[in-house]
Protein backbone atom coordinates (compact mmCIF):
# COMPACT_ATOMS: atom_id res chain seq x y z
CA UNK A 1 0.00 0.00 0.00
CA UNK A 2 1.37 3.45 -0.95
CA UNK A 3 0.32 6.99 0.00
CA UNK A 4 -0.67 9.64 -2.54
CA UNK A 5 -2.03 13.17 -2.41
CA UNK A 6 -3.94 12.70 -5.68
CA UNK A 7 -7.73 12.92 -5.18
CA UNK A 8 -9.50 9.59 -5.49
CA UNK A 9 -12.82 8.72 -7.12
CA UNK A 10 -15.01 5.96 -5.71
CA UNK A 11 -17.77 4.60 -7.89
CA UNK A 12 -20.45 2.71 -6.00
CA UNK A 13 -22.14 0.27 -8.39
CA UNK A 14 -25.57 -0.94 -7.25
CA UNK A 15 -29.03 -1.77 -8.54
CA UNK A 16 -31.03 -2.33 -5.35
CA UNK A 17 -32.17 -0.32 -2.35
CA UNK A 18 -29.50 -2.01 -0.20
CA UNK A 19 -26.97 -0.28 -2.43
CA UNK A 20 -28.32 3.10 -1.38
CA UNK A 21 -27.12 2.43 2.19
CA UNK A 22 -23.69 1.60 0.84
CA UNK A 23 -23.67 4.82 -1.20
CA UNK A 24 -24.57 6.85 1.89
CA UNK A 25 -21.84 5.13 3.91
CA UNK A 26 -19.32 6.02 1.19
CA UNK A 27 -20.48 9.64 1.15
CA UNK A 28 -20.26 9.98 4.94
CA UNK A 29 -16.77 8.49 5.02
CA UNK A 30 -15.66 10.78 2.17
CA UNK A 31 -17.04 13.85 3.94
CA UNK A 32 -15.10 12.92 7.09
CA UNK A 33 -11.81 12.27 5.31
CA UNK A 34 -8.82 14.63 5.12
CA UNK A 35 -8.15 14.22 1.40
CA UNK A 36 -10.84 14.75 -1.26
CA UNK A 37 -12.72 11.59 -2.33
CA UNK A 38 -15.30 11.97 -5.10
CA UNK A 39 -18.16 9.44 -4.61
CA UNK A 40 -20.31 8.62 -7.65
CA UNK A 41 -23.33 6.29 -7.92
CA UNK A 42 -23.29 4.05 -10.99
CA UNK A 43 -24.99 0.90 -12.24
CA UNK A 44 -23.51 -2.54 -12.62
CA UNK A 45 -20.67 -3.12 -15.10
CA UNK A 46 -22.22 -6.54 -15.82
CA UNK A 47 -21.72 -8.52 -12.62
CA UNK A 48 -24.36 -9.46 -10.05
CA UNK A 49 -21.85 -9.19 -7.19
CA UNK A 50 -23.18 -5.85 -6.04
CA UNK A 51 -22.76 -3.40 -4.40
CA UNK A 52 -19.30 -3.06 -5.92
CA UNK A 53 -16.72 -0.42 -5.08
CA UNK A 54 -14.30 0.86 -7.74
CA UNK A 55 -11.72 3.25 -6.32
CA UNK A 56 -9.60 5.07 -8.90
CA UNK A 57 -6.39 7.01 -8.39
CA UNK A 58 -3.28 7.62 -10.54
CA UNK A 59 -4.31 5.33 -13.43
CA UNK A 60 -5.28 2.40 -11.23
CA UNK A 61 -8.63 1.12 -10.03
CA UNK A 62 -9.09 -1.06 -6.95
CA UNK A 63 -12.20 -3.26 -6.95
CA UNK A 64 -14.15 -4.83 -4.12
CA UNK A 65 -17.39 -6.77 -4.67
CA UNK A 66 -20.46 -7.45 -2.52
CA UNK A 67 -19.74 -4.83 0.14
CA UNK A 68 -21.84 -3.70 3.09
CA UNK A 69 -21.94 -0.19 4.62
CA UNK A 70 -19.30 -0.94 7.29
CA UNK A 71 -16.79 -2.35 4.82
CA UNK A 72 -17.49 0.59 2.54
CA UNK A 73 -16.84 3.17 5.25
CA UNK A 74 -13.50 1.54 6.07
CA UNK A 75 -12.54 1.30 2.39
CA UNK A 76 -13.28 4.99 1.72
CA UNK A 77 -11.64 6.17 4.95
CA UNK A 78 -8.36 4.54 3.95
CA UNK A 79 -8.58 6.25 0.57
CA UNK A 80 -9.21 9.53 2.36
CA UNK A 81 -5.96 8.99 4.25
CA UNK A 82 -4.20 8.99 0.88
CA UNK A 83 -3.45 5.25 0.80
CA UNK A 84 -3.94 2.98 -2.20
CA UNK A 85 -5.12 0.30 -2.75
CA UNK A 86 -7.36 0.24 0.33
CA UNK A 87 -7.56 -2.83 2.58
CA UNK A 88 -10.09 -5.34 1.28
CA UNK A 89 -9.26 -4.72 -2.39
CA UNK A 90 -9.81 -7.93 -4.38
CA UNK A 91 -8.33 -6.81 -7.70
CA UNK A 92 -6.35 -3.82 -8.90
CA UNK A 93 -6.46 -2.90 -12.60
CA UNK A 94 -4.01 -0.53 -14.29
CA UNK A 95 -5.35 1.66 -17.11
CA UNK A 96 -5.02 4.97 -18.91
CA UNK A 97 -5.92 8.13 -17.05
CA UNK A 98 -9.62 8.95 -17.11
CA UNK A 99 -10.90 5.92 -19.11
CA UNK A 100 -14.39 6.07 -20.62
CA UNK A 101 -15.36 2.58 -19.49
CA UNK A 102 -15.16 0.27 -16.51
CA UNK A 103 -11.68 -1.28 -16.33
CA UNK A 104 -12.50 -4.96 -16.74
CA UNK A 105 -8.86 -6.11 -16.55
CA UNK A 106 -8.48 -9.82 -17.24
CA UNK A 107 -11.47 -11.03 -15.22
CA UNK A 108 -14.68 -12.67 -16.49
CA UNK A 109 -16.12 -9.33 -17.64
CA UNK A 110 -13.22 -9.02 -20.11
CA UNK A 111 -14.83 -11.61 -22.43
CA UNK A 112 -15.96 -10.15 -25.75
CA UNK A 113 -16.27 -6.42 -26.39
CA UNK A 114 -17.85 -3.45 -24.65
CA UNK A 115 -19.62 -1.33 -27.24
CA UNK A 116 -23.29 -1.23 -26.30
CA UNK A 117 -22.10 -1.74 -22.71
CA UNK A 118 -19.46 0.99 -22.90
CA UNK A 119 -19.76 3.09 -19.75
CA UNK A 120 -21.83 0.53 -17.79
CA UNK A 121 -20.67 0.60 -14.17
CA UNK A 122 -18.62 3.70 -14.86
CA UNK A 123 -20.62 6.58 -16.36
CA UNK A 124 -23.63 8.44 -14.97
CA UNK A 125 -26.59 6.13 -15.78
CA UNK A 126 -28.91 9.10 -16.30
CA UNK A 127 -26.80 10.98 -18.87
CA UNK A 128 -28.69 11.44 -22.13
CA UNK A 129 -27.28 12.45 -25.50
CA UNK A 130 -29.62 11.78 -28.42
CA UNK A 131 -27.84 11.65 -31.81
CA UNK A 132 -28.71 14.75 -33.86
CA UNK A 133 -30.46 13.06 -36.77
CA UNK A 134 -34.07 13.38 -37.82
CA UNK A 135 -36.52 10.49 -37.73
CA UNK A 136 -36.32 9.72 -41.46
CA UNK A 137 -32.52 9.59 -41.35
CA UNK A 138 -32.62 7.24 -38.34
CA UNK A 139 -35.12 5.01 -40.11
CA UNK A 140 -33.03 4.98 -43.30
CA UNK A 141 -29.90 4.10 -41.37
CA UNK A 142 -31.55 1.17 -39.60
CA UNK A 143 -33.22 0.07 -42.81
CA UNK A 144 -29.94 -0.08 -44.73
CA UNK A 145 -28.29 -1.86 -41.80
CA UNK A 146 -31.09 -4.37 -41.25
CA UNK A 147 -30.86 -4.06 -37.46
CA UNK A 148 -32.90 -6.77 -35.74
CA UNK A 149 -34.88 -6.57 -32.51
CA UNK A 150 -33.34 -8.19 -29.47
CA UNK A 151 -34.78 -10.36 -26.77
CA UNK A 152 -37.99 -11.90 -25.46
CA UNK A 153 -40.41 -9.04 -25.05
CA UNK A 154 -39.48 -7.18 -28.22
CA UNK A 155 -42.27 -7.01 -30.79
CA UNK A 156 -39.65 -7.28 -33.55
CA UNK A 157 -37.54 -9.99 -31.96
CA UNK A 158 -34.97 -11.25 -34.47
CA UNK A 159 -36.66 -9.32 -37.28
CA UNK A 160 -35.67 -5.96 -38.81
CA UNK A 161 -37.00 -3.25 -36.49
CA UNK A 162 -37.86 -0.78 -39.23
CA UNK A 163 -40.68 -2.90 -40.63
CA UNK A 164 -42.61 -2.15 -37.46
CA UNK A 165 -41.54 1.47 -37.45
CA UNK A 166 -42.94 2.03 -40.96
CA UNK A 167 -46.23 0.42 -39.98
CA UNK A 168 -46.54 2.65 -36.89
CA UNK A 169 -45.54 5.77 -38.79
CA UNK A 170 -48.22 5.16 -41.42
CA UNK A 171 -50.99 4.03 -39.03
CA UNK A 172 -53.82 6.29 -37.83
CA UNK A 173 -53.57 7.66 -34.28
CA UNK A 174 -50.97 9.08 -31.91
CA UNK A 175 -48.03 6.71 -31.84
CA UNK A 176 -46.31 5.72 -28.60
CA UNK A 177 -43.08 3.89 -27.77
CA UNK A 178 -43.17 1.25 -25.03
CA UNK A 179 -39.88 0.16 -23.49
CA UNK A 180 -40.36 -3.42 -22.31
CA UNK A 181 -37.98 -3.41 -19.35
CA UNK A 182 -39.92 -6.01 -17.35
CA UNK A 183 -36.94 -8.31 -17.11
CA UNK A 184 -39.34 -11.18 -17.67
CA UNK A 185 -36.84 -13.97 -18.33
CA UNK A 186 -35.09 -15.06 -15.12
CA UNK A 187 -32.21 -16.45 -17.19
CA UNK A 188 -31.24 -13.23 -19.00
CA UNK A 189 -30.07 -9.98 -17.39
CA UNK A 190 -29.30 -7.83 -20.44
CA UNK A 191 -32.33 -5.56 -20.17
CA UNK A 192 -32.01 -5.07 -16.41
CA UNK A 193 -28.34 -4.22 -16.86
CA UNK A 194 -28.98 -1.62 -19.54
CA UNK A 195 -31.83 0.11 -17.72
CA UNK A 196 -29.94 0.21 -14.44
CA UNK A 197 -26.55 1.19 -15.85
CA UNK A 198 -27.27 3.08 -19.06
CA UNK A 199 -30.85 4.33 -18.73
CA UNK A 200 -29.99 7.48 -20.66
CA UNK A 201 -28.73 5.48 -23.63
CA UNK A 202 -31.85 3.31 -23.69
CA UNK A 203 -34.03 6.43 -23.65
CA UNK A 204 -31.93 7.99 -26.42
CA UNK A 205 -32.77 4.92 -28.53
CA UNK A 206 -36.45 5.33 -27.58
CA UNK A 207 -36.29 9.02 -28.55
CA UNK A 208 -34.92 8.08 -31.99
CA UNK A 209 -37.75 5.57 -32.42
CA UNK A 210 -40.26 8.21 -31.32
CA UNK A 211 -38.86 10.67 -33.85
CA UNK A 212 -39.12 8.11 -36.62
CA UNK A 213 -42.81 7.38 -36.00
CA UNK A 214 -43.90 10.85 -34.83
CA UNK A 215 -44.52 9.81 -31.21
CA UNK A 216 -44.27 12.29 -28.36
CA UNK A 217 -44.57 9.77 -25.51
CA UNK A 218 -42.38 6.96 -24.22
CA UNK A 219 -43.70 4.51 -21.60
CA UNK A 220 -41.13 2.46 -19.70
CA UNK A 221 -42.60 -0.75 -18.25
CA UNK A 222 -40.70 -1.78 -15.12
CA UNK A 223 -41.25 -4.42 -12.45
CA UNK A 224 -42.33 -3.15 -9.04
CA UNK A 225 -39.17 -4.45 -7.41
CA UNK A 226 -36.87 -2.17 -9.43
CA UNK A 227 -36.98 1.17 -7.56
CA UNK A 228 -33.36 2.03 -8.32
CA UNK A 229 -33.86 1.50 -12.05
CA UNK A 230 -37.03 3.57 -11.82
CA UNK A 231 -35.06 6.44 -10.24
CA UNK A 232 -32.51 6.29 -13.02
CA UNK A 233 -35.17 6.18 -15.74
CA UNK A 234 -36.84 9.19 -14.08
CA UNK A 235 -33.56 11.11 -14.01
CA UNK A 236 -32.79 10.29 -17.63
CA UNK A 237 -36.39 11.06 -18.64
CA UNK A 238 -36.19 14.51 -17.05
CA UNK A 239 -32.93 15.20 -18.89
CA UNK A 240 -34.52 14.02 -22.15
CA UNK A 241 -37.55 16.27 -21.66
CA UNK A 242 -35.27 19.25 -20.87
CA UNK A 243 -33.51 18.61 -24.18
CA UNK A 244 -36.83 18.76 -26.05
CA UNK A 245 -37.36 14.99 -26.32
CA UNK A 246 -40.54 12.98 -25.81
CA UNK A 247 -42.28 12.72 -22.45
CA UNK A 248 -41.16 9.66 -20.47
CA UNK A 249 -43.45 7.95 -17.98
CA UNK A 250 -42.99 4.78 -15.93
CA UNK A 251 -45.62 2.04 -15.74
CA UNK A 252 -45.26 -0.74 -13.19
CA UNK A 253 -46.34 -4.19 -14.37
CA UNK A 254 -46.18 -7.76 -13.10
CA UNK A 255 -42.86 -9.22 -14.15
CA UNK A 256 -43.83 -12.74 -15.14
CA UNK A 257 -42.47 -14.53 -18.19
CA UNK A 258 -45.95 -14.26 -19.71
CA UNK A 259 -46.33 -10.50 -19.26
CA UNK A 260 -43.01 -10.10 -21.03
CA UNK A 261 -44.74 -11.12 -24.26
CA UNK A 262 -45.23 -7.79 -26.08
CA UNK A 263 -48.99 -7.90 -26.54
CA UNK A 264 -49.57 -9.42 -23.08
CA UNK A 265 -47.57 -6.48 -21.70
CA UNK A 266 -49.94 -4.08 -23.45
CA UNK A 267 -52.90 -5.91 -21.89
CA UNK A 268 -51.24 -5.57 -18.50
CA UNK A 269 -50.54 -1.86 -19.01
CA UNK A 270 -54.19 -1.35 -19.93
CA UNK A 271 -55.22 -2.88 -16.62
CA UNK A 272 -56.80 -6.05 -18.01
CA UNK A 273 -57.72 -8.52 -15.26
CA UNK A 274 -56.69 -11.63 -17.18
CA UNK A 275 -53.50 -11.03 -19.12
CA UNK A 276 -53.33 -12.95 -22.39
CA UNK A 277 -51.43 -12.55 -25.63
CA UNK A 278 -53.40 -10.83 -28.38
CA UNK A 279 -54.25 -12.35 -31.71
CA UNK A 280 -52.36 -10.90 -34.66
CA UNK A 281 -52.71 -9.31 -37.19
CA UNK A 282 -52.95 -6.46 -36.58
CA UNK A 283 -49.72 -6.24 -34.59
CA UNK A 284 -49.06 -3.62 -31.93
CA UNK A 285 -47.51 -1.23 -34.44
CA UNK A 286 -50.97 -0.76 -35.95
CA UNK A 287 -53.17 -1.54 -32.93
CA UNK A 288 -51.30 -1.27 -29.67
CA UNK A 289 -51.57 0.47 -26.31
CA UNK A 290 -55.13 1.76 -25.96
CA UNK A 291 -55.50 1.19 -29.72
CA UNK A 292 -52.64 3.54 -30.55
CA UNK A 293 -49.84 2.63 -32.99
CA UNK A 294 -47.22 1.25 -30.61
CA UNK A 295 -43.59 0.24 -30.87
CA UNK A 296 -42.66 -2.31 -28.19
CA UNK A 297 -38.91 -2.71 -27.84
CA UNK A 298 -36.57 -4.06 -25.21
CA UNK A 299 -33.75 -1.96 -23.74
CA UNK A 300 -31.37 -4.26 -25.67
CA UNK A 301 -32.94 -3.24 -28.97
CA UNK A 302 -33.08 0.46 -28.10
CA UNK A 303 -29.45 0.58 -26.97
CA UNK A 304 -28.51 -1.13 -30.24
CA UNK A 305 -30.58 1.44 -32.14
CA UNK A 306 -28.79 4.30 -30.40
CA UNK A 307 -25.36 2.89 -31.22
CA UNK A 308 -26.25 2.05 -34.82
CA UNK A 309 -27.32 5.65 -35.41
CA UNK A 310 -24.51 7.25 -33.40
CA UNK A 311 -21.57 5.12 -34.55
CA UNK A 312 -22.25 3.86 -38.09
CA UNK A 313 -18.49 3.52 -38.63
CA UNK A 314 -18.15 0.71 -36.04
CA UNK A 315 -16.90 -2.36 -37.88
CA UNK A 316 -19.51 -4.75 -36.46
CA UNK A 317 -22.34 -2.55 -37.76
CA UNK A 318 -21.96 -4.06 -41.21
CA UNK A 319 -25.00 -4.18 -43.47
CA UNK A 320 -23.66 -7.37 -45.06
CA UNK A 321 -23.72 -9.22 -41.73
CA UNK A 322 -26.63 -11.59 -41.14
CA UNK A 323 -27.22 -9.94 -37.78
CA UNK A 324 -25.36 -6.60 -37.57
CA UNK A 325 -24.03 -5.45 -34.21
CA UNK A 326 -23.46 -7.31 -30.98
CA UNK A 327 -25.50 -9.46 -28.60
CA UNK A 328 -25.57 -9.39 -24.81
CA UNK A 329 -25.13 -12.84 -23.26
CA UNK A 330 -25.78 -13.62 -19.58
CA UNK A 331 -23.67 -16.45 -18.22
CA UNK A 332 -25.94 -18.11 -15.64
CA UNK A 333 -24.01 -19.71 -12.78
CA UNK A 334 -22.17 -18.93 -9.54
CA UNK A 335 -20.30 -16.05 -11.18
CA UNK A 336 -23.34 -14.75 -13.03
CA UNK A 337 -22.51 -11.94 -15.40
CA UNK A 338 -23.49 -10.36 -18.70
CA UNK A 339 -20.97 -9.86 -21.49
CA UNK A 340 -21.22 -8.51 -25.02
CA UNK A 341 -20.17 -10.54 -28.06
CA UNK A 342 -19.93 -9.61 -31.75
CA UNK A 343 -22.56 -11.64 -33.57
CA UNK A 344 -19.93 -13.69 -35.40
CA UNK A 345 -18.30 -14.78 -32.11
CA UNK A 346 -19.10 -18.24 -30.77
CA UNK A 347 -21.07 -18.85 -27.59
CA UNK A 348 -18.03 -20.42 -25.93
CA UNK A 349 -16.29 -17.03 -25.89
CA UNK A 350 -18.56 -15.92 -23.06
CA UNK A 351 -17.41 -18.75 -20.79
CA UNK A 352 -14.33 -18.99 -18.57
CA UNK A 353 -12.00 -21.99 -18.75
CA UNK A 354 -13.24 -23.30 -15.40
CA UNK A 355 -16.95 -23.36 -16.27
CA UNK A 356 -18.99 -26.54 -16.94
CA UNK A 357 -18.85 -28.04 -20.41
CA UNK A 358 -21.01 -31.19 -20.42
CA UNK A 359 -23.99 -29.43 -22.01
CA UNK A 360 -25.76 -26.08 -21.92
CA UNK A 361 -29.14 -24.45 -22.26
CA UNK A 362 -28.79 -21.54 -24.68
CA UNK A 363 -31.25 -18.70 -25.11
CA UNK A 364 -33.12 -18.09 -21.89
CA UNK A 365 -35.85 -19.87 -19.95
CA UNK A 366 -37.03 -21.63 -23.11
CA UNK A 367 -33.60 -22.01 -24.63
CA UNK A 368 -32.28 -25.02 -26.48
CA UNK A 369 -30.13 -27.82 -25.06
CA UNK A 370 -26.83 -28.51 -26.75
CA UNK A 371 -23.32 -29.90 -26.32
CA UNK A 372 -22.07 -27.62 -29.10
CA UNK A 373 -20.90 -24.15 -28.04
CA UNK A 374 -19.11 -23.17 -31.24
CA UNK A 375 -22.32 -21.71 -32.66
CA UNK A 376 -22.10 -17.95 -33.35
CA UNK A 377 -24.40 -15.73 -31.28
CA UNK A 378 -26.15 -14.20 -34.30
CA UNK A 379 -29.88 -14.71 -34.40
CA UNK A 380 -29.87 -16.70 -37.71
CA UNK A 381 -27.08 -19.00 -36.47
CA UNK A 382 -28.75 -19.69 -33.12
CA UNK A 383 -32.15 -20.31 -34.68
CA UNK A 384 -30.59 -22.48 -37.36
CA UNK A 385 -29.14 -24.63 -34.58
CA UNK A 386 -32.47 -24.86 -32.78
CA UNK A 387 -31.27 -22.62 -29.93
CA UNK A 388 -32.90 -19.58 -28.35
CA UNK A 389 -31.87 -15.97 -28.92
CA UNK A 390 -32.71 -14.47 -25.56
CA UNK A 391 -29.10 -13.87 -24.61
CA UNK A 392 -28.06 -16.45 -22.04
CA UNK A 393 -25.96 -19.54 -21.54
CA UNK A 394 -26.50 -21.87 -18.60
CA UNK A 395 -23.75 -24.47 -18.72
CA UNK A 396 -23.92 -27.74 -16.78
CA UNK A 397 -21.58 -30.46 -15.64
CA UNK A 398 -22.78 -34.02 -15.26
CA UNK A 399 -22.03 -36.25 -12.30
CA UNK A 400 -22.56 -35.40 -8.59
CA UNK A 401 -23.59 -31.78 -8.16
CA UNK A 402 -24.21 -31.43 -11.88
CA UNK A 403 -27.36 -31.78 -13.94
CA UNK A 404 -28.96 -34.00 -16.55
CA UNK A 405 -30.54 -32.84 -19.84
CA UNK A 406 -33.73 -34.79 -19.08
CA UNK A 407 -34.12 -32.88 -15.81
CA UNK A 408 -33.47 -29.53 -17.46
CA UNK A 409 -35.98 -30.21 -20.26
CA UNK A 410 -38.56 -31.41 -17.73
CA UNK A 411 -38.22 -28.36 -15.48
CA UNK A 412 -38.56 -25.91 -18.33
CA UNK A 413 -41.56 -27.74 -19.75
CA UNK A 414 -43.10 -27.54 -16.28
CA UNK A 415 -42.62 -23.75 -16.34
CA UNK A 416 -44.42 -23.63 -19.70
CA UNK A 417 -47.28 -25.67 -18.25
CA UNK A 418 -47.59 -23.42 -15.20
CA UNK A 419 -47.16 -19.98 -16.75
CA UNK A 420 -48.84 -19.99 -20.17
CA UNK A 421 -51.86 -17.73 -20.48
CA UNK A 422 -54.20 -20.51 -21.62
CA UNK A 423 -55.52 -18.71 -24.64
CA UNK A 424 -54.62 -21.26 -27.31
CA UNK A 425 -54.81 -25.05 -27.32
CA UNK A 426 -51.39 -25.98 -28.75
CA UNK A 427 -49.59 -24.29 -25.87
CA UNK A 428 -52.12 -24.80 -23.07
CA UNK A 429 -52.75 -28.48 -23.69
CA UNK A 430 -49.46 -29.25 -25.39
CA UNK A 431 -47.37 -28.08 -22.44
CA UNK A 432 -49.43 -30.22 -20.02
CA UNK A 433 -49.11 -33.33 -22.18
CA UNK A 434 -45.41 -32.74 -22.88
CA UNK A 435 -44.69 -32.45 -19.16
CA UNK A 436 -46.70 -35.60 -18.40
CA UNK A 437 -44.91 -37.60 -21.12
CA UNK A 438 -41.51 -36.47 -19.84
CA UNK A 439 -42.47 -37.58 -16.33
CA UNK A 440 -43.54 -40.94 -17.71
CA UNK A 441 -39.99 -41.46 -19.00
CA UNK A 442 -38.98 -41.99 -15.38
CA UNK A 443 -41.61 -44.72 -15.13
CA UNK A 444 -40.16 -46.60 -18.10
CA UNK A 445 -42.26 -45.18 -20.96
CA UNK A 446 -40.60 -43.15 -23.71
CA UNK A 447 -42.70 -42.31 -26.78
CA UNK A 448 -40.30 -40.33 -28.97
CA UNK A 449 -42.72 -40.04 -31.89
CA UNK A 450 -45.46 -38.58 -29.76
CA UNK A 451 -43.13 -36.16 -27.99
CA UNK A 452 -41.71 -34.99 -31.32
CA UNK A 453 -45.18 -34.41 -32.72
CA UNK A 454 -46.16 -32.44 -29.61
CA UNK A 455 -43.07 -30.25 -29.81
CA UNK A 456 -43.62 -29.68 -33.53
CA UNK A 457 -47.28 -28.74 -33.04
CA UNK A 458 -46.48 -26.32 -30.20
CA UNK A 459 -43.66 -24.68 -32.17
CA UNK A 460 -45.66 -24.31 -35.39
CA UNK A 461 -49.19 -23.53 -34.27
CA UNK A 462 -49.05 -21.69 -30.94
CA UNK A 463 -50.54 -18.22 -31.03
CA UNK A 464 -47.59 -16.32 -29.56
CA UNK A 465 -43.87 -16.62 -28.98
CA UNK A 466 -44.37 -18.18 -25.54
CA UNK A 467 -45.76 -21.42 -26.92
CA UNK A 468 -43.42 -21.47 -29.91
CA UNK A 469 -40.41 -21.06 -27.61
CA UNK A 470 -41.73 -23.34 -24.87
CA UNK A 471 -41.37 -26.33 -27.20
CA UNK A 472 -37.63 -25.71 -27.60
CA UNK A 473 -36.17 -27.44 -24.52
CA UNK A 474 -38.15 -30.57 -25.38
CA UNK A 475 -37.40 -30.45 -29.09
CA UNK A 476 -33.65 -30.02 -28.55
CA UNK A 477 -33.58 -32.71 -25.86
CA UNK A 478 -35.15 -35.10 -28.37
CA UNK A 479 -32.68 -34.00 -31.02
CA UNK A 480 -29.39 -34.22 -29.18
CA UNK A 481 -30.15 -36.23 -26.05
CA UNK A 482 -32.49 -38.98 -27.23
CA UNK A 483 -30.11 -41.68 -25.97
CA UNK A 484 -30.27 -40.05 -22.52
CA UNK A 485 -34.09 -40.14 -22.62
CA UNK A 486 -34.07 -43.82 -23.66
CA UNK A 487 -31.57 -44.63 -20.92
CA UNK A 488 -33.85 -43.04 -18.31
CA UNK A 489 -36.75 -45.16 -19.53
CA UNK A 490 -34.43 -48.15 -19.02
CA UNK A 491 -33.72 -47.04 -15.44
CA UNK A 492 -30.33 -45.44 -15.98
CA UNK A 493 -29.17 -41.79 -15.90
CA UNK A 494 -26.02 -41.45 -18.08
CA UNK A 495 -25.16 -38.18 -16.32
CA UNK A 496 -25.22 -39.93 -12.96
CA UNK A 497 -27.58 -37.34 -11.53
CA UNK A 498 -31.10 -38.83 -11.41
CA UNK A 499 -32.00 -41.28 -8.67
CA UNK A 500 -33.60 -44.08 -10.72
S1 LIG B 1 -48.93 -19.66 -27.03
FE1 LIG B 1 -49.31 -20.01 -24.82
S2 LIG B 1 -48.92 -18.04 -23.91
FE2 LIG B 1 -49.22 -17.66 -26.11
S3 LIG B 1 -51.42 -17.27 -26.39
FE3 LIG B 1 -51.17 -19.48 -26.60
S4 LIG B 1 -51.55 -20.27 -24.50
FE4 LIG B 1 -51.11 -18.10 -24.31
Boltz pocket constraint, residues with backbone or C-beta under 6 A from the ligand:
constraints:
  - pocket:
      binder: B
      contacts: [[A, 276], [A, 277], [A, 419], [A, 420], [A, 421], [A, 422], [A, 423], [A, 424], [A, 425], [A, 427], [A, 428], [A, 462], [A, 463], [A, 464], [A, 465], [A, 466], [A, 467], [A, 468]]
      max_distance: 6.0
